[in-house]
Structures are given as C-alpha cells and as structure tokens.
Amino acid sequence: ATTTITAQPTALPADGASTSTITVDVRDALGNRRTAGGDPVTLSTTAGTLGPVTDQANGTYVAVLTAASTAATATITGTVAGSPISDNATVVFGSAGSTPVALAFGQQPGTAAAGDASAAERR
C-alpha cells in the first residue's frame, strides 16, 4: 500500500461554504502506516479552497476543503517531504442546493414458477 489521499464527503453543493475533510494517510516504503507525525505534507486543489494541513501526530494529516461557488470538480493532490503522492482525491461541487440522490431497485415477488416464460407474458 502507498500513501493515500481521501475526501469525505466527495460531493458538495457549490455554495462557497460547504466543506469536505481531506485526509492523508502516510505510509513508509514497505506500505506500513506511519505511527508518528512530523512529515512535511502539502496539498493543492484544482477547485475550491484548501485550509492548512494539520498533523494528527499519528501518520495522518488533515485539511479542510471549502466548496467553490460554481459547479466544478476538485482534484486534490499532495506531496510528502517534497515527493509527489501517487494517489489523489476528487470532490464534486454541484449546483447550489443540490442533494445527492440514491436509487434502490428491487424485484417484486412474482407468481411464475422457474422456467415459466408464459407467466411474464400474462402480466
């Protein structure tokens, strides 16, 4: 495993005020999680505004991304000790007031026996 950059949530209204927490999980060359802080971590974004990076003193680093005021997709990239992090995070800023929608589909119980194609035709 390598150092990762994650965002939570990954979708926000484009209101210039909503925020997403950006977390960097620093790993060593063998993929082991760092257990202490002190690494120089920098982050940048293609949209919105990033606050300062805060060292959590446990191998993780956190910054707050504030939404852009227009619809856009932010790609958050970073470095550790000047070396680029191969991972990145994406946050989508939708139109103001937009709400993510989840759809669930289910199958209604039927009366057809397995292999009875004619039952579907009778409906």
C-alpha positions, -999 to +999 in steps of 0.1 A: +000+000+000+010+036-006+002+069+009-034+078+002-055+110+000-092+107+008-121+131+009-152+129+030-178+138+016-169+135-021-199+157-032-209+191-020-231+219-032-213+247-050-222+272-023-187+286-013-193+274+023-197+236+025-167+216+035-150+183+029-124+168+052-092+158+032-071+131+049-036+120+040-026+086+054+012+084+052+028+050+046+065+040+046+083+024+016+070-010+027+034+002+030+034+003+067+013+030+083+034+057+100+028+058+137+041+093+143+038+127+126+064+152+116+063+146+078+061+178+057+028+173+039+015+197+013-018+196-005-032+215-035-066+216-053-079+225-087-111+240-073-124+253-040-101+264-012-079+243+010-071+252+046-038+245+063-027+208+067-028+197+103-005+170+116-025+145+137+008+131+152-002+095+142+008+094+105-023+111+093-027+147+082-060+166+077-071+197+058-105+212+051-116+219+016-142+246+012-165+243-018-162+265-049-192+288-055-196+275-090-200+239-102-166+222-106-147+191-098-117+195-074-088+171-077-067+172-045-030+162-049-001+163-025+035+157-016+053+142+014+087+156+020+087+170-015+079+137-032+045+135-050+018+113-036+007+089-064-029+089-051-054+118-052-089+126-041-118+141-060-147+162-047-176+173-070-192+207-064-227+206-077-252+234-082-262+252-050-288+233-031-282+201-049-286+169-029-271+136-038-298+111-047-296+073-041-319+049-061-327+014-049-342-012-072-358-044-060-377-072-077-413-077-067-422-113-058-439-130-087-462-159-092-443-176-120-425-208-114-389-211-125-387-215-163-423-204-169-419-178-196-456-176-202-462-161-168-443-130-178-464-127-209-497-129-189-489-098-168 
